[in-house]
Amino acid sequence: MLETTIEKLSNKKCTGCGACFNKCPVSAIKMEYDTEGFLFPKVNSEKCIQCGLCQKVCPELQIEKTVQMIHPEGKCYAVMADDEIRLVSSSGGMFTLLAEYVLEQGGVVCGATYSDDYMTVKHILVSDKKELTRLRGSKYVQSQIGTVYQEIKNELNKKRIVLFVGCPCQVAGLYSYLGKDIPGLFTADLVCHAANSVTAYQSFIKEMAKGRVITEVNFRDKSVYGWSTPTTISFQDGTVSNEAWNQSKWYSGFLGGIINRKCCSTCRYAQRMRIGDLTLGDFWQVHRWDKTCNDWKGTSLVLVNSKKGKELFRAVKNRMKLCKEAPLDFAVQYNGQLVRPNKAHPGRRFFFHHLPKDGYHKSLWYGQKWRYDVGLVGWWFAANYGSVMTYFALGKILEDMDLLAIMIPIPKVDRQGWEPITEKNIEFMKKYFPIANKRPIEKIDECNRFCDSFMVGSDQLWVQSYVPLVGYTFFLDFVDPNKKKIAYATSLGREEYSGSMEDKTLARAFLKQFDYISVRESSGVEICKKSFGLDAVRMLDPVFLCQTKYYDELADQAKISIKGNYLLCYILDPSSEKERAVEYLESKLNLKAYVIFDMKTFEKSKKTWSMDNVLENVRIEDFLALIKNCSYLLSDSHHGVCFGLIYHKDFICIANRARGYTRFESLFNLLNIREHMVENPLEILDHPSLLKSIDYVKVDHILKGEKKRSLNWLKNALNAPKNEKYDWDTRLLVKYHNMLKKQNEGIKKMKLILKELDNEEG
Ligand SMILES: Cc1cc2nc3c(=O)[nH]c(=O)nc-3n(C[C@H](O)[C@H](O)[C@H](O)COP(=O)(O)OP(=O)(O)OC[C@H]3O[C@@H](n4cnc5c(N)ncnc54)[C@H](O)[C@@H]3O)c2cc1C
């Protein structure tokens, strides 16, 4: 469906113009609101006849055709209608002059009106001057096009003239729907700042009303502040709320790019060359060019773009109180959307994330403040399927808890980059979570500016041998003392924390600054007690806490699929013994084996592996799908086994001492499945009993309880206030360390500068 229908168009590009909806010959397309409150086409696959018309009329999918519709730059005018018209119009009343003329010729006018309860805005056709009141006034919320393109076509077929006024993307939608410019049709596009969310608007209006019945909404009321952009809302009980533009929270969201439709920030119509026959806008600051053009009652900016535009402009010229040609170069200085789209605010996603539960005003505050609830620190980008998946899982768990998380890139002490393969993992994560900018180690503390708390995830992080590589970043040494620090199911990997007394003292000092600590292995609890004097609790690896539907969604995007039954071998550290085990299982289970190697050591592993069954270019999505669909699993990876358990696979695990034995031991003991684990791969050949099926009723029962306990712990750690236990000794130590770190960095920088100077002199 995606490829052959309008659903091919990305949500970032769809303007919601409704051309596809109007065109569909079998009414298979509906315009539906998304969670942000913008209309998007939805195709009913049962009704769809795959005719492809919806793609053919889409101005965004047929970009070349759309570009041809844009007129060369036209003349620019400052225009005023009579005072009575201007008083009820947004700008200089140009719309009314055009509309009245068209109606007098027996034509119809199409523009935007509020619904009776002021909760939505939609385009309608009118043929009576009295109805122009409904169309006048800018409604700063996206208007629903409905079926007006079809209605316009009917009117044109009847040889009536039609004036269509709307945002430029709506004018493009109309032309695309009609397929050509039809005689009798006149269009006026509006200089458009952006189209705003209906859901945001409804929430705003309701919060302003505080239970009162709304009798009018006017974003261009001239009665109090003159020609400006106030927000006036009148209520049935006679009360009126009237806020100037700089007080109105609606305009903060609108002009600030927080509540705009996504595509508006890349709008191709925000330029001097226009799509409509005419363009209407406000001639802001026109008095700076010519004082006689501004009496503060409103001046229209009118661009005459086409032959038809000229014709219509000439026809209404004698109705104008003022008409003066003006330089477009001057106009664009005070009307940015004549040269570029309005930028999206970085906090836009925060606003929409909070909107459903917090309402307009509070969400606006979140959007403007734009802070993340949690900064996630760890090996989320590492060249290892398991590492990436633990952070994917953590990110999704937080998302399900309605918290916004951001992945923090980890800098290397030596300022070198990570292996090229990590870039692919970063790209993968980018599709699902925000990722902070890369920063050198001395600047990583800038992340305090946009994160309310920090969490280290559940990979091997507190390992002394990583300190020379990444410093004490995994111990959150860069985090401000007033921020909450949480460790969720962190692994210490080995049996103990190696390193000198000093190393341990420093690590202890950092860990004591944590508010909540949980570790992944039982041995981790002991190490924390023995080496650091800390009471940590053991929690389940996050991959077990994340909803399986998210893994399924990833697996659905896999590009590698194997037909029929197969044995999947996910091998991190290949050896001839493991090859023998694979061969044995192949013949014993009568399954063909396929091998996935570790991302990081793929080339090396492939060279040492003599069998011809290695899968290449296995993406994260493939990794999941291959486990999900296999008939049997063999793995020396902890996370390989975890996903085997999630997908109820029968498996044998080869516990991998080189990568930390405790993680296997801890998990297998917990789930009572020790009989499915071996240390030496050759044991598999001697113990056919290893092949017996895993009792998933029992495993799931344990996992269910563990999952509940772990989620509760995590929720509490995230929601509870910061642990305000001050330990001044360790604080001082941390401060001293950070001071030294800064000094060392300073010295390093000085050395670099001196070296550069030396080179220059040389
Ligand atoms: C969302 C939006 C953003 C705008 N941004 C700018 C801007 O950045 N700079 C600028 O100079 N001008 C902007 N305008 C245009 C400006 O606000 C006036 O609409 C325009 O100058 C016409 O004023 P008027 O006095 O001739 O018409 P009025 O008599 O006030 O009539 C307004 C016209 O706009 C149409 N209209 C009203 N609301 C909508 C809507 N939601 N969608 C489509 N059409 C609508 C009506 O049908 C009517 O034809 C914007 C308008 C809208 C609707």
The ligand as a Gaussian input file, in Angstrom:
#p B3LYP/6-31G(d) Opt

LIG

0 1
 C       -2.430000      30.834000       8.859000
 C       -2.171000      32.201000       8.291000
 C       -0.887000      32.731000       8.408000
 C       -0.607000      34.000000       7.887000
 N        0.655000      34.528000       8.006000
 C        0.933000      35.765000       7.484000
 C        2.253000      36.319000       7.572000
 O        3.161000      35.724000       8.121000
 N        2.460000      37.545000       7.015000
 C        1.467000      38.243000       6.380000
 O        1.720000      39.319000       5.903000
 N        0.230000      37.720000       6.304000
 C       -0.062000      36.512000       6.829000
 N       -1.328000      35.979000       6.716000
 C       -2.343000      36.711000       5.938000
 C       -3.052000      37.784000       6.726000
 O       -3.281000      37.374000       8.046000
 C       -4.387000      38.130000       6.084000
 O       -5.158000      36.963000       5.983000
 C       -4.252000      38.685000       4.704000
 O       -3.452000      39.821000       4.743000
 C       -5.620000      39.045000       4.139000
 O       -6.137000      40.096000       4.851000
 P       -7.431000      40.872000       4.348000
 O       -7.601000      42.070000       5.197000
 O       -7.328000      41.091000       2.884000
 O       -8.529000      39.731000       4.483000
 P       -9.600000      39.278000       5.567000
 O      -10.876000      39.908000       5.202000
 O       -9.157000      39.353000       6.937000
 O       -9.719000      37.746000       5.126000
 C       -8.820000      36.751000       5.471000
 C       -8.737000      35.758000       4.340000
 O       -7.943000      34.676000       4.781000
 C       -8.641000      33.456000       4.624000
 N       -8.307000      32.644000       5.770000
 C       -8.540000      32.926000       7.072000
 N       -8.096000      31.955000       7.848000
 C       -7.567000      31.015000       7.043000
 C       -6.961000      29.784000       7.248000
 N       -6.789000      29.287000       8.464000
 N       -6.529000      29.101000       6.187000
 C       -6.687000      29.561000       4.943000
 N       -7.261000      30.747000       4.684000
 C       -7.690000      31.465000       5.707000
 C      -10.101000      33.798000       4.631000
 O      -10.821000      32.875000       3.901000
 C      -10.080000      35.151000       3.949000
 O      -10.101000      34.959000       2.594000
 C       -1.634000      34.726000       7.244000
 C       -2.924000      34.185000       7.168000
 C       -3.183000      32.934000       7.675000
 C       -4.579000      32.379000       7.571000

